[in-house]
Amino acid sequence: MSAMTFDYAVAIIILHEGGDAITEDPDDPGGLTKYGISQRAHPDVDIRGLTYADAAAIYRRDYWDRLRCSELPAGLDLAVFDCGVNQGVGFAAKALQRDAGATPDGIIGPLTLAAVRRRPPADLLTDFMARRTKRYASLPHAWKFMRGWSRRAFDIHRRAILFQQKEPQS
């Protein structure tokens, strides 16, 4: 169903995550981070020694595949993937389920995918991005990170719309 390739999507995510820069912002609960992979979320990973390929493998296994992004409509796949990375897989799954009209249990399965297919993709994408943005505003470090989070959300939405426009109509 998805027209987005994982390789393209992960390149966008890593760009937004600062590439190979190592960061350790005291206001970022993730702690030591490289390619967007944080020590807090991945305590067994050598963050300083992490390669692009290692990060991509983690993103595929823990985010793209877990959220079943390859089964989502073009554009929505990128938005859900980015949300999982930036706001947590649980939030991404439940937000998608709520906006699709499915039971928000946090597991993307056949019922969620069927609900997604019943919604016009452009409407679902807009609702999903609005929910993401609203959540950003509720986070404790919004005062510091809100501008960057907003820029990221707008860029992901713009890219997702472009992919939806390229998708052949059935």
C-alpha positions as MATLAB code, in Angstrom:
seq = 'MSAMTFDYAVAIIILHEGGDAITEDPDDPGGLTKYGISQRAHPDVDIRGLTYADAAAIYRRDYWDRLRCSELPAGLDLAVFDCGVNQGVGFAAKALQRDAGATPDGIIGPLTLAAVRRRPPADLLTDFMARRTKRYASLPHAWKFMRGWSRRAFDIHRRAILFQQKEPQS';
ca = [
       0.000    0.000    0.000;
       2.840    2.374    0.885;
       4.790    4.155   -1.828;
       7.457    5.415    0.571;
      10.589    3.362    0.780;
      12.086    2.750    4.178;
      15.498    3.995    3.008;
      14.057    7.353    1.943;
      11.958    7.689    5.101;
      14.846    6.879    7.431;
      17.052    9.431    5.659;
      14.417   12.106    6.388;
      14.155   11.027   10.022;
      17.923   11.023   10.541;
      18.134   14.474    8.945;
      15.589   15.765   11.486;
      17.416   13.971   14.288;
      20.659   15.831   13.578;
      22.513   13.232   11.538;
      25.644   11.810   13.103;
      26.030   14.605   15.660;
      26.316   13.328   19.213;
      24.137   15.294   21.607;
      23.509   15.202   25.323;
      21.164   18.065   26.116;
      20.342   18.132   29.841;
      16.751   19.133   28.980;
      16.288   16.179   26.601;
      15.120   13.118   28.557;
      16.707   10.829   25.935;
      20.205   11.654   27.151;
      23.161   10.738   24.953;
      21.901   10.577   21.350;
      23.298    9.961   17.860;
      21.259    9.617   14.642;
      18.260   10.137   16.914;
      18.949    6.894   18.769;
      19.027    7.690   22.484;
      20.808    5.890   25.273;
      17.634    5.978   27.365;
      15.553    4.161   24.747;
      18.390    1.804   23.777;
      20.537    1.240   26.884;
      22.432   -1.696   25.327;
      23.587    0.279   22.277;
      27.036    1.910   22.079;
      25.697    5.324   21.077;
      29.095    6.896   20.427;
      30.089    4.005   18.133;
      26.722    3.842   16.347;
      26.875    3.851   12.540;
      24.223    5.009   10.085;
      23.549    1.369    9.152;
      23.154    0.423   12.829;
      20.719    3.292   13.380;
      18.743    2.395   10.251;
      18.436   -1.226   11.439;
      17.087   -0.035   14.806;
      14.642    2.304   13.082;
      13.392   -0.467   10.811;
      12.926   -3.034   13.593;
      11.658   -0.832   16.427;
       9.637    1.766   14.542;
       8.880    1.172   10.817;
       8.062   -2.544   11.115;
       6.424   -2.310   14.520;
       4.088    0.449   13.265;
       3.504   -1.475   10.008;
       4.405    1.604    8.008;
       4.865   -0.377    4.777;
       1.119   -1.148    4.936;
       0.012    2.461    5.379;
      -0.980    4.863    2.592;
       1.692    6.988    0.967;
       2.604    9.952    3.125;
       0.874    8.609    6.210;
       3.655    6.023    6.439;
       6.239    8.786    6.864;
       4.098   10.721    9.347;
       3.447    7.674   11.546;
       7.103    6.586   11.372;
       8.315   10.061   12.348;
       5.794   10.251   15.165;
       6.928    6.883   16.511;
      10.533    8.050   16.513;
       9.904   11.514   17.939;
       6.920   10.939   20.225;
       6.975    7.212   20.951;
       5.613    4.131   19.214;
       2.735    3.821   21.678;
       1.563    7.372   21.092;
       1.961    7.012   17.301;
      -0.110    3.822   17.215;
      -2.873    5.154   19.469;
      -3.024    8.505   17.667;
      -3.390    6.732   14.317;
      -6.056    4.452   15.758;
      -8.031    7.350   17.240;
      -7.899    9.329   13.999;
      -8.833    6.277   11.910;
     -11.766    5.415   14.194;
     -10.228    2.187   15.534;
      -9.892    1.069   19.137;
      -6.761    2.772   20.536;
      -4.975   -0.274   21.954;
      -1.500    0.675   20.703;
      -1.137   -2.316   18.377;
      -1.397   -1.754   14.632;
      -3.187   -4.841   13.374;
      -5.757   -5.820   10.745;
      -8.604   -3.852   12.360;
      -6.533   -0.671   12.485;
      -5.357   -1.117    8.899;
      -8.969   -1.645    7.761;
     -10.040    1.521    9.608;
      -7.173    3.434    7.973;
      -8.349    2.303    4.516;
     -11.860    3.633    5.217;
     -10.638    7.215    5.770;
      -9.588    9.529    2.942;
      -5.762    9.552    3.244;
      -5.415   13.345    3.096;
      -7.987   13.841    5.870;
      -6.415   11.160    8.042;
      -2.961   12.680    7.556;
      -4.170   16.153    8.559;
      -5.977   14.844   11.653;
      -2.941   12.786   12.636;
      -0.554   15.735   12.279;
      -2.909   17.989   14.271;
      -2.964   15.441   17.106;
       0.854   15.283   17.067;
       1.173   19.061   17.258;
      -1.318   19.302   20.097;
       0.680   16.747   22.082;
       3.908   18.676   21.586;
       2.357   21.679   23.308;
       1.556   19.583   26.385;
       5.105   18.345   26.962;
       7.228   19.741   29.796;
      10.092   20.900   27.584;
       7.903   22.594   24.985;
       9.348   25.953   26.023;
      12.728   24.864   24.656;
      11.932   22.492   21.800;
       8.550   23.654   20.421;
       9.932   25.653   17.498;
      12.052   22.713   16.331;
       9.225   20.222   16.871;
       6.836   22.467   14.913;
       9.303   22.876   12.036;
       9.734   19.104   11.959;
       5.967   18.478   11.968;
       5.390   20.999    9.161;
       8.193   19.492    7.067;
       6.931   15.939    7.575;
       3.392   17.046    6.688;
       4.648   18.821    3.550;
       6.643   15.783    2.428;
       3.739   13.451    3.198;
       1.357   15.541    1.088;
       3.828   15.432   -1.811;
       3.922   11.643   -1.575;
       0.130   11.457   -1.454;
      -0.032   13.554   -4.626;
       2.356   11.166   -6.416;
       0.331    8.087   -5.423;
      -1.814    6.755   -8.309;
      -5.529    7.129   -7.688;
      -7.592    3.936   -7.707;
];
